[in-house]
Amino acid sequence: MPQTNDPDVIRRLLGEPGTWAVVGLSTNAARPAYRIAAWLVESLGKSILAVHPKAEDVHGAPGFTSLDAVEGRTVDVVDCFVASEHVGAVVDDAVANKDRLGIGAVWMQLGVIDEAAARRATDAGLDVVMNLCPRIEWNHLTAR
């Protein structure tokens, strides 16, 4: 089983400045990705990139159709707001673009679980958080 959800990794990813590529982020304000991306920017001061087939700019951040389309940027975390059955392809894209974009971690949102994808990511040297919400984890960290 791959190493996931290390509390020190979660603390570092949430606490340090960085750019999060939010895969599945669109201008649909009813979607959790929209609200969590806003929270990442407003509460944690993160930079974000919206990754969605529509490539819409969201919360003032540029939109890209895929991680392959991201140019001239560094991505610290790939935040996956996709169904579990689709997250493997996103993780594979993160692994393929790891060196080019400087990707250091994959965060699979609450309810997104794929052990095989997590293993591929950890085997490639990426930190992995799976089946957790950054906002809930931040609340746990700051409540201590």
Rosetta blueprint (number, residue, H / E / L):
1 M L
2 P L
3 Q L
4 T L
5 N L
6 D L
7 P H
8 D H
9 V H
10 I H
11 R H
12 R H
13 L H
14 L H
15 G H
16 E L
17 P L
18 G L
19 T E
20 W E
21 A E
22 V E
23 V E
24 G L
25 L L
26 S L
27 T L
28 N L
29 A L
30 A L
31 R L
32 P H
33 A H
34 Y H
35 R H
36 I H
37 A H
38 A H
39 W H
40 L H
41 V H
42 E H
43 S H
44 L H
45 G L
46 K L
47 S E
48 I E
49 L E
50 A E
51 V E
52 H L
53 P L
54 K L
55 A L
56 E L
57 D L
58 V E
59 H L
60 G L
61 A E
62 P L
63 G E
64 F E
65 T L
66 S L
67 L H
68 D H
69 A H
70 V L
71 E L
72 G L
73 R L
74 T L
75 V L
76 D L
77 V E
78 V E
79 D E
80 C E
81 F L
82 V L
83 A L
84 S H
85 E H
86 H H
87 V H
88 G H
89 A H
90 V H
91 V H
92 D H
93 D H
94 A H
95 V H
96 A H
97 N L
98 K H
99 D H
100 R H
101 L H
102 G L
103 I L
104 G L
105 A E
106 V E
107 W E
108 M E
109 Q L
110 L L
111 G L
112 V L
113 I L
114 D L
115 E H
116 A H
117 A H
118 A H
119 R H
120 R H
121 A H
122 T H
123 D H
124 A L
125 G L
126 L L
127 D E
128 V E
129 V E
130 M L
131 N L
132 L L
133 C L
134 P H
135 R H
136 I H
137 E H
138 W H
139 N H
140 H H
141 L H
142 T H
143 A H
144 R L
